[in-house]
Amino acid sequence: MAFLKNGSFAKRGAKSGFNRKLIAPMVLGSILNPINSSIISIALIPIGTAFHALPSQTAWLVSALYLATAIGQPVVGKLIDLYGPKLLFLIATSLVGLSGLLAMFAPNLWWLVGARVLLGFGTCAGYPASMYLIRSEADRTGEKSPAGILTILTVSNQTILLIGPALGGLLIEWGGWQSAFLVNVPLSVACILLGYFRFPKNLRQDQGNHAQAVDFTGIILFAVMLQSVLLFLMNPHLHTLYYMGIAVVFGVLFGLREMRAAQPFIDVRVLGGNAPLLKTYARNLLTSVVTYCFIYGFTQWLEESRSLSPSSAGLLLLPMFVTALAVSSTLGKNPAIRSKLVVGGSVLLATSVLLFAVRDNSPIYLLVGIALLMGIPQGLLNLANQNAVYFQAQPEQIGATSGLFRTSMYIGAILASAANGLFLKSGATTAGVHHLALFCTAIGALLVGLTLFDRSLKKFGKHETRKVRE
């Protein structure tokens, strides 16, 4: 990468090995989204009770965050590609703390939804900044397959998902639902301090020309297009179909703009010609749909129909995240990608089918068993998809590409939230969970089929994954 020749990393060119001082802020920034995703899953029922809101209404607390991040991730990722990660990281993580403070004074549900939107924008910089730094360090050190660092990111996210529900349950029982938001204040302060003192001051020295390179028109067209799609997905109905019409119009305008732009926000010609990367995005989206259907829908069912307390529901999800953490830690440095995707997708499909077996009086061991099985695909699929996108991305577009990778995950989460709102519209009943299981089974079957017929995955192995696309 050309910018490394003049950037501050080149001054340390004689040094070998990944700069370990970067790991703490990278990890902390990347976990801001998963920790808020896992804690809110336990807080939905208490918040609904406090504001007399149904699950279809509290679902906006989930979707609002992902709506903001789905739009913000590729935008911030592109800006990181242009300007480097430090300033964007500091600005974004400051918003995380602000959102926590604003939520404390919420007079109604929609105030909280607004705070979650701000939180979503605040969590946008962590992951693309981390991927940018990993690529930068790989180029500086000559280590073209940083599987160990990628595994650290995956394992740290799995660890947070592991403790998130239990932590959320304890915080809510101790300080009410407000504590689920207040936890962002110390996290924000820690990110700001670590980012300020440990991130490189400047990875690029040619920033003077970048102000003209920012494709603001493309960013606006992309945001309107994506927001229109997501608003329809949140309330799919004939009377909201006009959102899709708006999305099509702005999608066409966006495509035309990007094909003509000298410095496009998203190079649609390169992206459109990278079929393996597009398939990775699709797999990530499908995985997220089932994951978040389970995390939010199953958790609400545990509290409402199975009559568990928030802390007990959080503890019951622990086996899922323990399994995911164990799988990621054990197989993290294994370069195989296709086998992880095939096994992970198959287990995801089987676990979705098992949800048909739950009843209001289901024994705890059955529920624990389902949670344990669901952890296997979480460990395998997240790890494999993250490694795939690293090797399939153009090096100079790693920030924007990884941002779009996260966007695919957030669209999946919004689809899951919409499904939860639809199938649990009258409450988190057992019948509703069975309808959710049917939906997840269909998604799981589609995921397995997409993986089995993706021939591009066969090239990834012990030797090929050491090569980075130049």
N, C-alpha and C positions, 0 to 999 in steps of 0.2 A: 504493500500500500504506500502510495507516494508520500502521503502526509507524514509518514514516520521518519522520512529522511531529514526533515527539518524540525519535527516536533520534539517535545521534551523527553519523549521516550528514547529518542536516538542518543541522547546524552548518556543514557545508561546502557548503551548498546553493548558495552563490554561485559555487562553483567548477564548471567544466565539464570534461567528459572523464572517462573511466574512471580511477579511482585506480590508477596503475601499481604502487604499492607492494604491492598485493594479488596481483599476477600470480605472483610467485615462490612464495609459500606455497600458492596455489591449484594451480599446476602441480605442485609437489613432492608435495602431498597426493594429487592425482589419479593420479600415476604409480606410487604404492606398489603398487597391485594389478597393473598390467601388467608392471612390472619383475620381480615375483616370479613371475608367470605364465610369462614368457618364460625366465627363468633356470632354473626348475624343470624345464622341458621338456628341457633338456640334462642335468640332474642325475638324471633318473629311472633311467637305466641304471646309472650308478655307484652310486647309493644301493641299487638292487636287488642289485647285485653285493656290496656291503658287508654287506647284511643277508640275503642269500640269498633274495630275494623276487622273485616273478613280476610281470610287468606288471599283472596283475589285482589284485595287492596294492599295488604302488606307485601305482596309480591313486587310492588313497585320499589320497595327498599332494595331489593336485589337487582331489579332491572335498571334502576336509575344509575347505580354504580357502573354496571356493565355497559350501559348506553354511553356514558361519559368516557369510559376507558376504551371502548371499541372505536370511538372516533379519535380519541386523544393519543392512543398508543402509536399508530403510524405517523401522526403529525409530529409528535415529540421525537420519535425515532428518526425521522427525516432531519429534524433540526439538530439532533445529536450527530448525525452523519456530517452535517455542515459545520457545526460549531464546537464539537466535542461535548463530553457528558457533564462536566462539572456544574456550569451555570444552570442548565436545565434541571439537573438533579436537585440542586439547592432550592430552586423556585418551586418545583413540584412538591417536594417533601414538606415545604413550609405550609402548603395548602392542606396537607394531611392533618397537621396539628390544628389549623384554623377550623377545619370541618368538625373536629372533635369538640372544640369549645362551643361552636354554634349549636350543635346538637343538644347540648346540655340545657338550652333554653327553649326547646321546641314546644310551642303551644298546641301543635296538631301534627297529624301524620305527614302532611305535605311539607311542612318545615323540615322534618327529618329526611324526606325524599330529596329536598334541595341540598341538605348537608351531605347526603350520599353522592350526589352529583359532583359536588366540590371535592369530596374524597376520591371519587373516580379519577378526576383530572390529576389529583395529587399523586396517585399511584402509577401514573403513566411512564415516568422516567426510569424507574428502577430496573426493569428487565432489559429494555434496549440499551441502557447505559452499561449494564453488565455484559451483554453480548458484544458491544462495541469494544469494551476493554479487553475481553477475552480474545477477540480477533486481533486487537492491537498487540497484545502481549505475545500471542502465537507468532505473529510476524516478526516481532522484535527478537524473540528467543529462538525462532526456527522450529519450535515444537508445533507441528501442523495438526496434531490431533490432541487437543487439550481435554481428553475425556475425563480426567480427574477433576478439573475445575467445573466442567459442565455437570458432573455428578454431584459436586458440592452444592450447586444451585438447586438441583432436583431434590436432593436429600434434605436440604434446609427447608424447602417448600413443603415437603412431605412431613417434616418434623413439626412445622407450624400447624399444618392441617391436623396433625396428631393431637397436639395439645390445645388447639383452638376451641373445639367444642367443650372439652372439660373445663378449660379456663373460662370460657364464656358462661358456662353454667354456674361456676363458682362466683364469678364476678356479679352476675345478675342476682343470685340469691343473697349476695353480700350488699351490693349497692344499687340494685334495680337495673332496669334496661339501660339507664343512662351510662352505666359503667362500660357497656359494650362500645360506646363511642369515645369516652374519656381516655381509654387506653391508647388512643392515637396521639395524644399530646406528648407523652414521654418518648414514644417511637419516633415522632417527628423531630424532636430535639436531638435524639441520638443520631438520626440520619444527617441532620444539618451539620453537626459537629464532625462526624466521621467523614462526610463528603467534603467539607471545607478543608480539613487538615490532611486528608489522604488521597483524594483524587488529584491527578495531575492538573496543573494550572491551565495548560493549553496543549492539546494534542495537534492543533493545526495553526500554522502561522500565516496562512493566506486567507484570513477571514475577511479582509477588506472587500473582496469581490462577492462574498456570499449573500449580502443583503439583496443584491439583484438576482441571486440564484434561487431565492425562496419563492416557490410557486404558490402564492397566496390564493390566486384564482382557483387553482386545482384543489387546494386544501378546502376552500369553501364549498366547491361543487361536490367533493367527496363527502364532506360532513353532512350536507343536505341530503344527498343520496342515501347514505347509510342510516341517518336518523329517520328518514321516511320509511325505510324497510323495517327498522326496529320498532317504530311506532305501530306499524301494521301487525308485526309479530306479537306485540304485547296485547293486541285486541283484534284478532283475526275475525272479520265479519264483512258482510257485503257493504255496510255503510262506512267501513274504514278502508275499502279497497282503493279509494282515491290516493291513499298514501303510496301504494305500489305504482300508480300512474306517475306520481311526482318522482318516485325513485327511478323509473325508467327514463324519464325526460332528463333528469340531472345526471343519470348514469351515461347516457349518450353524450351529453355535453362534456362530462368529465373525460370520457374516452377520446373525444375529438381534441379537447384541450391538451391532454397529456401526449398525444401523438405529434402535436405540433410544437409543444413547448421545448425551448432550448435546454432547460434544466427542469424536467418534469418532477412533480411531487412523487408520483409513482410511475416508473417507466413501464407502461402497460405492454409495450412491444416485447421487452425483455421478460416481464412477468408472464405474459401470455405464451411465450415460447418455452417457458420452464414448466412443463407438465408435471414432472416429479414434485416440484415445490407446491404446485396447486393441489396435488393429491395429498400432500402432507397437511396442508391447511384444512382440506376436507376431512381427513381422519381426525385431526385435532378438534374440529368443530363437533363431529359426531361423538367423540369421546366425552367432550364437555357436556353435551346434552344429557347423556345417561348419568354422568357423575353428579351433576347439579340437580337433576331430578331426584336422585337418591339422597344427596346431602340435605336438600331442603324439604322435599316431599316426605321421605321416610322419617326424618326428624320430627316434622310436625305431626305425623301420624303417631309416633311414639309418645308424644306429649298429650295429644288430644284423644286418641282412641285407645291407646295402650295405657294411658293414665300415668305416665312416668313424669317425674319432676324434670325441670331443665337440666339440673346437674346430672341426673341419672341418664337422661337421653344423651347428654354429651359424653358420659362415660361409656355408654353402649356403642358409640361410634369409634371409640379408641381402638378396638381390634382392627378396624379397617385401615386406620392410619399407621398402626404398628406394622401390619403386613406390608403396606405400601413402602414404608421406610426400610423394612428388612429386605424387600425385593430390590429396591433402588440401591441400597448400600452393597448388597451382594453382587449384583450384576452390572453395577455402574460402569466399570472399566471394560466390560465385555463389549467388543465392537459390533457384534451382531445387531442388526436392526429389524430385518424382516421377521425373524423367528420370535422376537419380543412382541412385535405387532400382531402376529398370528395367534400366539398363545394368549396375549392380553385381550384381544378382541373376542376370542372364543370363551374365555372365562367371564368376560363382561356380559356376553349373550346368555350364558348359563345362569348367572346370578340374577339377571332380569327375569328369567323364567321362574326362578325360585320365589320371587316376590308374590307370585300367585298363591303361595302356600300360607302367607301370613293371615292371621285372624286376630280379633280383639283380645283373645285369650291365649295367643301363641306363647309357648314356653320361651323363656329367656335364651336358652341354649340355641334355639332355632334362629332367633334374631342375631345373636352373637355370631353364629355360623355364617349367616348372610353377610354381615359386616366384614368378617374375615375374608370371605371370598372376594368381596368387592375391592378389597385392598390390593389384590394381585394385579388386576388391570391398571389400577392407579399407578403402581410402581413401574410396570412394564411399558405402558403406552406413553405416559408422560416423558419417560426417559428416552424412549426410541424416537418419538416425534421431535423432541428438542435436539437430539443429535442429528436427525435427518435434516432439519431446517438449517443447521449450522453448515453442513457440507453442501447443501443444495443452493444456498444463497450466494449472490455475487458479493465478493469481499467489500467492495466500496459502497454497498447498499445494506450492510448488515444491520444497521439501526432500524431503517424503515422496514426491512424484511422481517426482523424479529418483532417489530411492532405489529405488523400485519398478522404474524403468527399468533400473538396474544389477542389480536382483534378476532380472529377465528374462534378462539376459545371463549371470548366474551359473547360473541353472537350465539354460540352454543349454550352459554349460561342463560342468555335472555330467552332462547327457545325453551329451555328447561323451565324457566320462571313462568313463561306463558303457558306451558303445559301444566304446571302445578296450579296456576290460577284457573285453568279450564277444568281439569279433572278434580280439583279439590275446591271447586267454587262454593259448594255448600258446607264446607268443612273438611278436615283431614280424616275422612272416613275410610274404612277398610275397602268398601266398594270403589272409592276414588283411587286408592292405592293400586287396586287391581287394574283399573283402567290405565293408570300410569305405567304399570308393569307391561301391559300390552304395547304401549307406545315405545317403551324402552327396548322391548324385545325386537320390534321392527327396526329401530335405529341400530341395535347391536348386530342384527343380521346384515344390514347395509354396510356397516363398518367392516365386518369379516369379509364380505364379498369384495369391497374396494381394496382391501389388503391383499387378498389372494390373487387378484387379477392385475396387480400393479407390478409389472415386470422390472421396473426401474429399481426396485428394492433389492433385487438379486445381486446387484453390483457392490452392495455394501457388505464388507466382511473384514477380515483381519488385516488385509493388505490395503484394500481400497479406501478404507476410512482414514488412512494416514495422509491421504491426498486432499488438498483443498483446491477448489476451483480458482484458477487465477484469472 
